[in-house]
Amino acid sequence: MPEAFHYTPNAEQYVLQADALRRRQLRAAILYGSSRYWRRRQAVWPAVVGGIILIALICGGIAVHAAFEKQQQINEERRDGGRQTGPVFGGQAER
């Protein structure tokens, strides 16, 4: 008789262990995706968050710079009293 057909002690225990292993594997696949490299993919999220923060800081810096330049222009117009008669060349008004 072939060895595969021999009586296996605790056969039910092996079936239950195999079922439990299959359930753990399916749960892990659902939680982490079916890729083997989910740990590598997890490291992408800090970079994405850091990139979004960096973009927000750059946009904020550009907005502050533009507001500062606009305020400087308004202050210069107030100082001159709005007496500009011609076009402005090179950022200097004729005085």
HULIN-V686566 format. One record per residue. N is the residue number from 1. RES is the residue in one letter. D_CENTER is the distance of its C-alpha to the mean C-alpha in Angstrom with 2 decimals. Layout:
BEGIN
N_RES_D_CENTER / N_RES_D_CENTER
END
This chain:
BEGIN
1_M_61.88 / 2_P_58.37 / 3_E_56.20 / 4_A_53.50 / 5_F_56.02 / 6_H_57.06 / 7_Y_56.55 / 8_T_53.24 / 9_P_53.42 / 10_N_50.66 / 11_A_49.46 / 12_E_48.01 / 13_Q_45.97 / 14_Y_44.47 / 15_V_43.61 / 16_L_41.92 / 17_Q_39.94 / 18_A_38.84 / 19_D_37.79 / 20_A_35.82 / 21_L_34.06 / 22_R_33.26 / 23_R_31.82 / 24_R_29.60 / 25_Q_28.33 / 26_L_27.65 / 27_R_25.88 / 28_A_23.64 / 29_A_22.97 / 30_I_22.04 / 31_L_19.77 / 32_Y_17.99 / 33_G_18.70 / 34_S_21.65 / 35_S_20.20 / 36_R_21.76 / 37_Y_18.66 / 38_W_16.46 / 39_R_16.23 / 40_R_14.73 / 41_R_12.15 / 42_Q_11.30 / 43_A_10.54 / 44_V_7.56 / 45_W_5.49 / 46_P_6.50 / 47_A_5.75 / 48_V_2.06 / 49_V_3.56 / 50_G_6.30 / 51_G_5.83 / 52_I_5.65 / 53_I_8.43 / 54_L_10.14 / 55_I_10.41 / 56_A_11.75 / 57_L_14.12 / 58_I_15.34 / 59_C_16.04 / 60_G_17.79 / 61_G_19.78 / 62_I_20.88 / 63_A_21.98 / 64_V_23.89 / 65_H_25.51 / 66_A_26.58 / 67_A_28.00 / 68_F_29.83 / 69_E_31.33 / 70_K_32.43 / 71_Q_34.02 / 72_Q_35.78 / 73_Q_37.15 / 74_I_38.36 / 75_N_39.98 / 76_E_41.68 / 77_E_43.05 / 78_R_44.39 / 79_R_45.98 / 80_D_47.67 / 81_G_48.76 / 82_G_47.60 / 83_R_50.43 / 84_Q_48.64 / 85_T_51.04 / 86_G_49.54 / 87_P_46.28 / 88_V_44.09 / 89_F_43.94 / 90_G_41.80 / 91_G_40.40 / 92_Q_43.88 / 93_A_46.10 / 94_E_49.86 / 95_R_51.75
END
